[in-house]
């Protein structure tokens, strides 16, 4: 009898979520840099996944620097669901995501990395988790028990070390912050984006840490499928430069968060209008 009551409660919870969320608009931002060879295939795969979800959606492709034909290639995918924007100079993934999010309309705002190391079918999985947990944020996680990950062991070690550092510094109760697939409640985006400073390497951790600091505690993980397709050296010189930059930016986020309390509402702020992002940012 007790078990039946539990089953009925779960069923009612699902039904209430479905009723409450039936009119969602999902906005998906795709930052793209030097993706001229893959962006058409990427967009078609992603659109195929989103066509199957029960909510309306929009896709915002942000070309992070007009350095090749990524913009022109993306424009070839004709759909009223897809908008392609961009700018001349490369400014980093973090800037591209902020730029895209500022132009979205959805009450759920997400992003996914271009390149398709991540299986886009994971988008529907993250959406289900988002609704089930009534989450503020859902992050795709390589360390979720049912994730399927084909990833070099050297990178696994580096990733694990970084995540241990993140847990110590910021106290986030998730096991992976760096996967390029995340979902946010619109209110979180509106509160957090104007406060952010990192434009490149530690954007994910800054956004999660600031959201957590502002009281958005409902942050959960969802499974993903990831297949390493980048080829080349697993531990290249560029990787070590990126790793150093990530550690430097992460230390800077910790300093602003814990020492200066820069992101807090109590901090006196100076705001200016950023014409690129189309909203006021904290300076």
N, C-alpha and C positions, 0 to 999 in steps of 0.2 A: 504493500500500500504506500509506504514511504517512497519507494522507488518510482511508483506511478505518479505520485505528486511531483517528484523532481522532473520527470519527463514532461508532464503537463506545463510546469513552470518554464522549462526550456523552450517548449513549443510556443507558448504565449509570448516569450521574450523575442523569439524569431519573428513572429507575426507582427508584434508591435514595431520592431525595427523596420520591417518591410513597409508597413503603412507609413511610418514616420519619414522614411527615406525615399519614397517612391518618386519624388520630384527633384532628385539631385541633378545637378549639372557638374560633371567631372571635367576639370581643366588639366590637360597634360602638357607639360613643358618638356621640350627635347632640345637640350643644348648640343650644338653640332660644330665641330672644328675639324677641318680637313677630312670630310666624310663624303666627298664627291662620288666615290666609287660604290658606296654602300647605302647612301641616304634614301634612294628611291625604294630599294628593297626593304629597308628598315621601316619606312613610313607605311608601305603596303601591309607589312606584317602587323604593325601596331594597329593600324586602322581595322584590319581583319579581326583582331582581338576585341577592340572596343565596340565594333559593330554588334557583338554578341552580348554585351552587358545590358542590364535592364534600365540604365539611365542614359540620358542624353550626354553628349561629350563634345569637347573641342580640343584640338591639338595645336599647340603653339611651338613652331620650330624656330629656334633662335640661332642664327649663324654667327658664331663668335669670331668674327674677322673674315673679311672677303679676300682670302688668300688663295682660294682655288675656285672651283665651280660648284661648291656645295649649295650655294643659294640658288643658282640656276637649275641644278638638278632637282632640288626639293620642289621648286615651282612647277616641275613637270607632273607632279602627282596632283591631279585635279580632284578636288573635293571641297564642298562648302564647310566641311568640318576642320579643314587644315588651313592655318595661316602661317606664312613664312615671313619672318622679320630678321633683321640683322644690322650690323654696323661694320665700319671699315677696318678698324684695328682689333686685333685679338686682345681681350681684356680678362680672360679667365672664366672657368666654368661657373664659379660663384656669381660673377657679374651677369653672365648669360641667363642663369636661372632667375635671378632677381628681376632682370629686364623682362623676361617672359612672364613671370608671375604677376608683375605690375600691370600687364595687359590682358590678364585672364578675367573671366566673369564667374567661374564656378564656385559653389560653396564647398567643394572638395578640390584641392589643388595638389597636383602630383608632378613629379618629374622622373624621367628615365634617361639614362645615358644612351647616346647613339652608338652604333657599332655592333650591337647585338651579341656581345659576350653574354648579356643577360637575356634569357628567354622572355619575350614580351607577354607570353601567357601568364607570367607572374603578376601582371597588372590586375587581372580579375581576382587572383588569390589575395593580393593586398587589399583590394576593395572589399572583399568579403570579410576579411579580418577587421578592416576599418569600421564596418557597420556592426559586426558582431560584438566588438569590444567597446563600441561607442567611443572610439579613440580620439585623442587630439592629434596624434601622429602615429603612423605605422611605418616601420622601416623594414626593407628587405634585408635578410640576414643570412650570411653564409653559414652561421653556426646554429641556425634553427635545426632541430632534430631531424626534420624530414627534407631539408634542403638537399639538392643534388648539385655537387660542386666538383668540377674538373679544373684543378688549380695547382700550379707548381708548388712543391713542398717548401721551397725557399720563400715564396710569397706568403704561404700560410704562416710560417714562423714570424716574418716581419709584421704581418697583420695581427697576429696574436699578441706580439709584444706591444704594438701600438694600442690595441684595445685595453690591455692591462693598464697602460699609462693613462688612458682616457678615464677608465673607471676610478683610478686613484685621484686624478685631478678634479673630476667633475661629478663623480658619484652617480653617473647614469646607469640605470639597472637594465641595460641591454648589452648583448655580447658582440655586436657589430654595428658600427656607425658609418662605415665607408661605402657600402653598396650603393650604386647609383640608381636606386629606385625607392622613392619615399612618397607617402601621402600625408597631407596636412589639412586640418580644418581651416576654413577661410579666416576665422578669427585669429588663429595662431599666426598665419601669414601676415595679416594686417598689423598685429602687435610686434612681431619679431623683425620683419624685413627692414623697416626704417632704421633699426639700431645696428645693423650688421656692418662690419668693415672689411672682412676677409673676402677677396675677390677670386682667389684661386684655390690654394691647396687644402685649407682647413675649413672650407665653407660649411661642410656637413656638420662638423662638430660644433662650430660656432652657432649654427641655427638650432641644433638640438640642445646645447648647453644653455643658450639664452631662453629658449622656450621653457625648459625645465625650471630655470631661475624665476621666470615670470609666473610660475604656478601651473603650467600645463604638464601635469604629471602622468597623464594617460598615454604613455609612449610604449608601444608594444612591437614585437617582432613578427614577421611572417616569412614563410619559406620561399626560396627562389630556386631557379635552375641556372647555373652559371657554367659556361665553358670557355676556357682560356683560348683565345684565337689570335692573339697579337703576334705570336711568333718571335723570332729573334732571341737575343740574350735575355734570360729571366732576370739577371742581376746586372743590368747595364749601367753605364755611368750616368745616364739621364735619370734612372731610377734612384740612385743615391742622391742626386741633386734634388729630385722631387721629395724624397724622404726627409732630407735636411730642411727643406722649405716647409714641409708639413709640420715638423717638430717645432720649428721657429714660430710659425703661425699659431700652433696649438699653445705654446708657451705664452704668446701674446694674448690669446683669448683668455687663458687662465688669469693672467695679470690684470686684465681689464675686468674680468668677472669677479674675482675673489679679493683683489687688492684695491683697485680703484672703484669697484662697484659701478662701473661705467654704464652698464646696461639697465640698472635699477630705475624704477619710476621715481625714486627719491632723488636721483641725481639731476642737478640742474642741467638743462640741455640747450644747445644752440642748434637751430634747424635751418636748413636752406633747401630750396626747391632744386631737385636734380632733374633736368630736362630730359635726360636719357631714360631714367627710371620712371619718370612722370609721377613722382611723389616726393614729399619732404623727407630728408635724411638727416640723421644726427651727425653733427660735426664737432 
